[in-house]
């Protein structure tokens, strides 16, 4: 069983090294940070984290080919992998259309865009000159790097299938966690299409988590997160929740319903464990705990490390 933490890029840069050190001490395997528009750059954050840690893998969760060219992705990924001593994982996907629209970008053909980006990155990481339309023979990395693991973030069926077909790992957002069985069925379709075995792909069961010794405080911060991000959820996830998209329009935290709250796992460690056991029963072999984590992220890491991870470590 593997464990990871995921953070938004909305904290002070100085907060992440301390959180990553706590995660490393608590027994987590990976530390992921998002790259949402108009917040702090994930590349700066993860550079600081890499310098402050020794064992834990670090990753982008996620970058997209619309606001960052694949050549620049390869440059940054190779440099960060070098800085971290080979601990970097590159998480990519198409990004959320609602947020890309802020800067006048409409993500056209997102599945093709991500597929072509993965192909280009693999060629660059191999030291080659990728066969990409419009690129000249001078388009190659001028420094050596390894085949950095590429994880694909996904919510839609097409992107989930692509995890199975081409990715080293998957970051499927599970809203609610019980969506795992549906998500993995699409991933399995992709594996079958590519003739790959499930063990070839590290699929992280990406859930939203809010844990605290005070259940009400844990619920309050999850409500804030749902109110902010709910409008960007995919139709498949809304269907799984039994919630209409219109219910998220201009919603305030106080209007988050019990059905919406089930998007994540929330409460004390005792509250979380039954739903996590359900994930493991469905085949999850990598539990990934995402924001808000709790009213106090540092305390949440400690609680997860002491009261939750040991329960599943040998699963």
NORCORZI-V685329 format. One record per helix or strand of 3 or more residues. SS is the DSSP state (H for helix, E for strand). FROM is the first residue (numbers start at 0). TO is the last residue. If there is no record, write none. Layout:
BEGIN
((SS & FROM & TO) (SS & FROM & TO))
END
This chain:
BEGIN
((E & 1 & 6) (H & 12 & 25) (E & 29 & 32) (H & 41 & 51) (E & 56 & 59) (H & 69 & 83) (E & 87 & 92) (H & 96 & 102) (H & 109 & 124) (E & 149 & 153) (H & 156 & 165) (E & 168 & 172) (H & 176 & 193) (H & 197 & 199) (E & 201 & 210) (H & 214 & 231) (H & 234 & 240) (H & 244 & 247) (H & 252 & 254) (H & 257 & 260) (E & 264 & 266) (H & 268 & 280) (E & 285 & 292) (H & 296 & 311))
END
